[in-house]
Amino acid sequence: MKKLALGLAIVALLAGCASVKMEPKEASEKAKQFAAPSAGMAGVYVYRDSLVGKALKKDVWIDGKCIGESGPDVFFYTEAAPGKHTLSTESEFSPNDLAIMLEAGKNYFYRQFIKLGLVKGGADLEAIAEAEAKPAIAKLQLASNGACSGVYSK
């Protein structure tokens, strides 16, 4: 019985697609130009291109402020003041945090990925080199900022 339940959970994680609110194509294409952020700010790209967990939506926050709810094959762009921040993502039982340091005038890239979990799967974040992140983001679409589920709000 446990094997059957595990098998069904894995199929649920791999099947279907979660959808989130998206920005117009023009906004997505503009964000993919990777322009310098506004004066005195740092640019933060968070993207999800994971093959696992297509049916899952996961919130992303910076310093407890909602960036947005991710789905498969999406990215977010936001700006933040220079300095130390906490980038977080909703996971299976609690948020996973990544301490980040931002400098004004630079863009930073973080990948959200889904990990198989006991119940509904978890998510985590990792810093990605610009040379690897830009081609990945070029294949994705810009999701709307600011619409988190609130499940693990900080």
Summary of the structure (lengths in Angstrom):
residues: 154
radius of gyration: 15.6
end to end distance: 36.9
largest distance: 58.2
contacts: 472
relative contact order: 0.25
helix: 19%
strand: 38%
